[in-house]
């Protein structure tokens, strides 16, 4: 794989602190995400992974530190503005309108983003070529889809907006291994188009399938940053991830 040092920085976080009221969750977090890479964001339960994505994506404001997107300071910028710039977050859980069809979910996304008719058609073509399983279920209600297909709809809604950096929270949580495998293929196809990915993942093995680099958070601090394969060799960290993966993460971070 291409060395990250040869790439421009797409997203940069520097000395970031964040608190929910009196409870501090992030402590001086710093990391860089490089153009075109897939970065895994790993950690024990309650480590601050989802909170970090929410701050980066403009859903929360940090108490200290900066977030830069292609060298522009976007700290505290609203999520809607960031989406327009190409920085998007797929939140954890099944982020779909269950009573709407797949087509209607995507049309609603296009309306909220004010995409024109021609641009919407062009982006829909990209989405359905990336998600052939969804193309066959366009008129099916999203709530009747499998968990994996609903996750694909959530990612497809973000892909519709032509992201430059796509953050995905809890990629495989609650999904069967065969469904996870299909989802990983979709993620690979998205990355192949040049989209930069930041993926919060509970499974170290799944992260290693798609991400060349990983950041490991523990108690709101970066404990490891480097090649995912090196992280796999760290028995102390790997043990923490596997033990922590028995319980769904967060929403200590989101409350």
Kinemage of the C-alpha trace (Angstrom):
@kinemage 1
@onewidth
@group {chain A} dominant
@subgroup {mainchain}
@vectorlist {calphas} color= white
{ca unk a 1} P 0.000 0.000 0.000
{ca unk a 2} L 1.058 3.576 -0.591
{ca unk a 3} L 2.921 5.088 2.338
{ca unk a 4} L 0.765 7.612 4.141
{ca unk a 5} L 3.657 10.067 4.238
{ca unk a 6} L 3.310 10.396 0.444
{ca unk a 7} L -0.289 11.597 0.758
{ca unk a 8} L -1.875 14.893 1.721
{ca unk a 9} L -3.678 15.119 5.048
{ca unk a 10} L -7.442 15.061 4.495
{ca unk a 11} L -8.501 15.439 8.118
{ca unk a 12} L -6.495 16.570 11.129
{ca unk a 13} L -7.403 16.625 14.812
{ca unk a 14} L -5.091 18.454 17.205
{ca unk a 15} L -5.124 18.435 21.028
{ca unk a 16} L -8.888 17.868 21.214
{ca unk a 17} L -10.761 17.916 24.532
{ca unk a 18} L -14.463 17.255 24.885
{ca unk a 19} L -16.808 16.948 27.866
{ca unk a 20} L -20.450 16.065 28.414
{ca unk a 21} L -21.175 18.506 31.204
{ca unk a 22} L -18.728 17.733 34.005
{ca unk a 23} L -17.706 14.404 32.446
{ca unk a 24} L -14.616 14.752 30.253
{ca unk a 25} L -14.537 12.150 27.475
{ca unk a 26} L -11.630 13.212 25.224
{ca unk a 27} L -8.233 14.291 26.518
{ca unk a 28} L -5.839 15.966 24.091
{ca unk a 29} L -6.604 13.704 21.132
{ca unk a 30} L -4.458 14.303 18.044
{ca unk a 31} L -4.427 12.341 14.788
{ca unk a 32} L -4.150 12.749 11.025
{ca unk a 33} L -6.164 10.978 8.332
{ca unk a 34} L -4.534 10.846 4.914
{ca unk a 35} L -6.124 11.240 1.491
{ca unk a 36} L -7.605 8.008 0.191
{ca unk a 37} L -6.815 5.846 3.201
{ca unk a 38} L -9.130 3.841 5.427
{ca unk a 39} L -8.349 4.515 9.081
{ca unk a 40} L -9.760 2.285 11.809
{ca unk a 41} L -10.761 3.936 15.079
{ca unk a 42} L -10.636 1.265 17.770
{ca unk a 43} L -10.844 1.165 21.523
{ca unk a 44} L -12.358 -0.245 24.647
{ca unk a 45} L -15.978 0.429 25.581
{ca unk a 46} L -16.426 4.073 26.492
{ca unk a 47} L -13.068 5.095 25.030
{ca unk a 48} L -14.515 8.083 23.164
{ca unk a 49} L -14.548 6.756 19.598
{ca unk a 50} L -18.079 7.795 18.674
{ca unk a 51} L -17.695 11.097 20.493
{ca unk a 52} L -14.587 11.868 18.448
{ca unk a 53} L -16.493 11.220 15.206
{ca unk a 54} L -19.361 13.421 16.375
{ca unk a 55} L -16.974 16.279 17.136
{ca unk a 56} L -15.205 15.882 13.787
{ca unk a 57} L -18.526 15.826 11.927
{ca unk a 58} L -19.873 18.947 13.639
{ca unk a 59} L -22.483 17.309 15.867
{ca unk a 60} L -20.620 18.328 19.027
{ca unk a 61} L -18.287 21.233 19.836
{ca unk a 62} L -14.946 20.586 21.536
{ca unk a 63} L -13.897 22.457 24.662
{ca unk a 64} L -10.331 22.681 23.348
{ca unk a 65} L -8.360 21.854 20.233
{ca unk a 66} L -8.853 22.148 16.482
{ca unk a 67} L -10.256 20.101 13.615
{ca unk a 68} L -8.976 20.781 10.096
{ca unk a 69} L -10.416 19.542 6.810
{ca unk a 70} L -7.962 19.908 3.928
{ca unk a 71} L -6.055 22.525 5.935
{ca unk a 72} L -9.183 24.605 6.646
{ca unk a 73} L -10.141 25.079 10.296
{ca unk a 74} L -13.635 23.597 10.691
{ca unk a 75} L -13.699 23.424 14.493
{ca unk a 76} L -17.287 23.708 15.702
{ca unk a 77} L -18.705 24.150 12.195
{ca unk a 78} L -22.276 22.853 11.838
{ca unk a 79} L -22.758 19.347 10.436
{ca unk a 80} L -24.874 20.649 7.543
{ca unk a 81} L -22.075 22.915 6.347
{ca unk a 82} L -19.517 20.137 6.694
{ca unk a 83} L -21.709 17.778 4.671
{ca unk a 84} L -21.731 20.370 1.915
{ca unk a 85} L -17.940 20.412 1.995
{ca unk a 86} L -17.791 16.622 1.702
{ca unk a 87} L -17.289 15.515 5.325
{ca unk a 88} L -20.045 13.118 6.363
{ca unk a 89} L -20.845 10.801 9.257
{ca unk a 90} L -22.914 7.615 9.184
{ca unk a 91} L -24.083 7.358 12.788
{ca unk a 92} L -24.194 4.104 14.733
{ca unk a 93} L -27.327 1.989 14.448
{ca unk a 94} L -29.661 1.704 11.499
{ca unk a 95} L -29.915 5.316 10.355
{ca unk a 96} L -32.835 4.862 7.957
{ca unk a 97} L -36.483 5.860 7.715
{ca unk a 98} L -37.992 2.412 8.198
{ca unk a 99} L -41.459 3.268 6.789
{ca unk a 100} L -39.970 4.640 3.565
{ca unk a 101} L -38.697 2.662 0.609
{ca unk a 102} L -35.018 2.591 -0.295
{ca unk a 103} L -35.740 5.090 -3.087
{ca unk a 104} L -37.638 7.379 -0.723
{ca unk a 105} L -34.805 7.302 1.822
{ca unk a 106} L -32.387 8.422 -0.856
{ca unk a 107} L -34.792 11.024 -2.280
{ca unk a 108} L -35.236 12.503 1.211
{ca unk a 109} L -31.463 12.755 1.566
{ca unk a 110} L -31.227 14.502 -1.789
{ca unk a 111} L -33.937 16.993 -0.794
{ca unk a 112} L -32.283 17.912 2.497
{ca unk a 113} L -28.989 18.473 0.676
{ca unk a 114} L -30.648 20.562 -2.074
{ca unk a 115} L -29.158 18.443 -4.836
{ca unk a 116} L -30.581 19.349 -8.243
{ca unk a 117} L -32.445 16.796 -10.335
{ca unk a 118} L -29.539 16.124 -12.708
{ca unk a 119} L -27.024 15.824 -9.883
{ca unk a 120} L -29.362 13.526 -7.961
{ca unk a 121} L -29.752 11.185 -10.938
{ca unk a 122} L -26.000 11.097 -11.453
{ca unk a 123} L -25.340 10.339 -7.798
{ca unk a 124} L -28.082 7.694 -7.683
{ca unk a 125} L -26.408 5.904 -10.570
{ca unk a 126} L -23.172 5.856 -8.550
{ca unk a 127} L -24.983 4.645 -5.432
{ca unk a 128} L -26.803 1.764 -7.106
{ca unk a 129} L -23.719 0.633 -8.992
{ca unk a 130} L -21.908 0.533 -5.629
{ca unk a 131} L -24.841 -1.196 -3.881
{ca unk a 132} L -26.311 -3.682 -6.388
{ca unk a 133} L -28.270 -5.418 -3.600
{ca unk a 134} L -30.119 -2.172 -2.930
{ca unk a 135} L -30.789 -1.587 -6.613
{ca unk a 136} L -32.871 -4.774 -6.563
{ca unk a 137} L -34.833 -3.519 -3.540
{ca unk a 138} L -35.431 0.097 -4.479
{ca unk a 139} L -39.189 -0.071 -3.859
{ca unk a 140} L -38.952 -2.142 -0.683
{ca unk a 141} L -39.499 -0.461 2.697
{ca unk a 142} L -36.199 0.025 4.490
{ca unk a 143} L -37.635 -1.396 7.714
{ca unk a 144} L -38.259 -4.735 6.009
{ca unk a 145} L -34.612 -5.106 4.964
{ca unk a 146} L -32.047 -7.143 6.857
{ca unk a 147} L -29.769 -5.383 9.332
{ca unk a 148} L -26.918 -5.491 6.849
{ca unk a 149} L -29.054 -4.055 4.065
{ca unk a 150} L -30.260 -1.267 6.348
{ca unk a 151} L -26.639 -0.455 7.126
{ca unk a 152} L -26.010 -0.337 3.379
{ca unk a 153} L -28.898 2.126 2.992
{ca unk a 154} L -27.381 4.336 5.696
{ca unk a 155} L -24.005 4.330 3.942
{ca unk a 156} L -25.695 4.819 0.549
{ca unk a 157} L -27.436 7.948 1.862
{ca unk a 158} L -24.051 9.404 2.755
{ca unk a 159} L -22.508 8.296 -0.550
{ca unk a 160} L -25.282 10.115 -2.394
{ca unk a 161} L -23.776 13.397 -1.175
{ca unk a 162} L -20.416 12.677 -2.864
{ca unk a 163} L -18.269 12.602 0.291
{ca unk a 164} L -14.561 13.335 0.313
{ca unk a 165} L -14.176 11.979 3.858
{ca unk a 166} L -16.718 9.454 5.103
{ca unk a 167} L -16.857 8.546 8.800
{ca unk a 168} L -18.755 5.359 9.684
{ca unk a 169} L -19.659 4.612 13.291
{ca unk a 170} L -20.059 1.000 14.436
{ca unk a 171} L -19.721 -0.516 10.981
{ca unk a 172} L -20.471 -4.166 11.802
{ca unk a 173} L -22.247 -4.004 15.169
{ca unk a 174} L -24.904 -6.713 15.464
{ca unk a 175} L -24.420 -8.082 11.939
{ca unk a 176} L -23.853 -11.708 10.995
{ca unk a 177} L -20.375 -12.548 9.630
{ca unk a 178} L -21.628 -13.246 6.099
{ca unk a 179} L -23.389 -9.863 6.026
{ca unk a 180} L -20.276 -8.156 7.370
{ca unk a 181} L -18.302 -9.696 4.514
{ca unk a 182} L -20.695 -8.195 1.964
{ca unk a 183} L -20.516 -4.827 3.691
{ca unk a 184} L -16.717 -4.886 3.654
{ca unk a 185} L -16.784 -5.419 -0.110
{ca unk a 186} L -18.951 -2.306 -0.438
{ca unk a 187} L -16.539 -0.313 1.728
{ca unk a 188} L -13.637 -1.439 -0.447
{ca unk a 189} L -15.504 -0.283 -3.561
{ca unk a 190} L -16.136 3.119 -1.975
{ca unk a 191} L -12.481 3.528 -1.006
{ca unk a 192} L -11.425 2.527 -4.528
{ca unk a 193} L -13.199 5.648 -5.826
{ca unk a 194} L -10.848 7.819 -3.747
{ca unk a 195} L -13.068 8.456 -0.734
{ca unk a 196} L -11.169 8.738 2.552
{ca unk a 197} L -12.674 6.579 5.304
{ca unk a 198} L -12.649 6.713 9.103
{ca unk a 199} L -14.295 3.600 10.531
{ca unk a 200} L -15.223 2.925 14.147
{ca unk a 201} L -15.157 -0.834 14.486
{ca unk a 202} L -15.502 -3.187 17.435
{ca unk a 203} L -13.604 -6.050 15.813
{ca unk a 204} L -9.867 -5.717 15.352
{ca unk a 205} L -9.919 -8.492 12.746
{ca unk a 206} L -12.616 -6.750 10.686
{ca unk a 207} L -10.715 -3.461 10.924
{ca unk a 208} L -7.596 -5.209 9.630
{ca unk a 209} L -9.561 -6.407 6.585
{ca unk a 210} L -10.157 -2.897 5.264
{ca unk a 211} L -7.896 -0.475 7.137
{ca unk a 212} L -4.152 -0.166 6.664
{ca unk a 213} L -3.798 2.100 9.696
{ca unk a 214} L -5.449 2.202 13.090
{ca unk a 215} L -5.811 4.520 16.057
{ca unk a 216} L -6.548 2.923 19.420
{ca unk a 217} L -8.273 5.039 22.062
{ca unk a 218} L -8.406 4.242 25.741
{ca unk a 219} L -10.125 6.474 28.295
{ca unk a 220} L -10.265 9.319 25.799
{ca unk a 221} L -6.579 9.281 24.869
{ca unk a 222} L -4.643 7.908 21.909
{ca unk a 223} L -2.735 4.862 23.089
{ca unk a 224} L -1.609 3.568 19.672
{ca unk a 225} L -1.396 4.968 16.139
{ca unk a 226} L 0.167 3.004 13.307
{ca unk a 227} L -0.262 0.081 10.886
{ca unk a 228} L -3.194 -2.152 11.760
{ca unk a 229} L -0.984 -5.215 11.441
{ca unk a 230} L 1.273 -3.800 14.163
{ca unk a 231} L -1.767 -3.354 16.375
{ca unk a 232} L -2.713 -6.990 15.840
{ca unk a 233} L 0.689 -7.927 17.256
{ca unk a 234} L 0.049 -5.956 20.460
{ca unk a 235} L -1.428 -8.598 22.735
{ca unk a 236} L -2.301 -6.107 25.460
{ca unk a 237} L -4.379 -3.910 23.154
{ca unk a 238} L -5.856 -6.784 21.156
{ca unk a 239} L -7.039 -8.395 24.388
{ca unk a 240} L -8.718 -5.153 25.462
{ca unk a 241} L -10.544 -4.873 22.123
{ca unk a 242} L -11.763 -8.450 22.114
{ca unk a 243} L -12.898 -8.353 25.733
{ca unk a 244} L -14.650 -5.051 25.165
{ca unk a 245} L -16.379 -6.236 22.003
{ca unk a 246} L -18.801 -8.437 23.925
{ca unk a 247} L -20.924 -5.408 24.768
{ca unk a 248} L -22.298 -2.780 22.384
{ca unk a 249} L -20.395 0.423 22.854
{ca unk a 250} L -21.250 3.944 23.650
{ca unk a 251} L -23.908 5.271 24.488
{ca unk a 252} L -22.251 6.507 27.489
{ca unk a 253} L -20.616 8.807 24.993
{ca unk a 254} L -23.823 9.962 23.422
{ca unk a 255} L -25.628 10.680 26.665
